[in-house]
Structure formats: C-alpha cells, structure tokens
Amino acid sequence: MFYVYVLFCADHKLYIGFSEDLKRRIDEHQKGRVISTKHRRPLQLIYYECYCNGQDAKAREVYLKSGGGHREFKKQNKNELKRLGYQCL
C-alpha cells in the first residue's frame, strides 16, 4: 500500500508526505530522523489516504502540495485545523 499523509507541526504549519509504510515513516518523523520536520516537533498525524498504486499516491501528494490542493485540503478540514490552532485558513 502507498500513503499520502498530512502532519500538523509544532510551528502550526502542515507537512505533506508520501510513504509505502506509514507507521514507520511517522515514527521516523517523531524521532527526528526526517530533516524537513526535525525542528518542527512535536508532530501530529491529522490525515492520510491509502492507495494501491504508488503513482496515484505520488500524484495526489504533488497535488496536495500545490496551491489548489492545499486550499482544497484546508477547506475540507477547516474545523479540525481551527481546533489545532492552524493560522492560515
């Protein structure tokens, strides 16, 4: 399986990633083994999607990182993001 996931970081920003092993990847983030989130801990997994095809998952990650995808994600998850204290709604 392939996963696209969103983390809420201590700096109140979002991190969007892709992995074949979601549990392992989240553990790497939490332990500071991922350079892009090492100094943004603690992190909270707030969303993920599962795909059978890696190309589909990668395309979804790229889309969510784009302006339109980021806006769509924030719109769909507005209440949870507000609860977490996300500033950029």
PyMOL commands that set and color helices and strands:
alter all, ss='L'
color gray80, all
select helices_A, chain A and resi 22-30+38-40+54-65+67-76+78-84
alter helices_A, ss='H'
color red, helices_A
select strands_A, chain A and resi 2-9+14-19+43-51
alter strands_A, ss='S'
color yellow, strands_A
deselect
rebuild
show_as cartoon
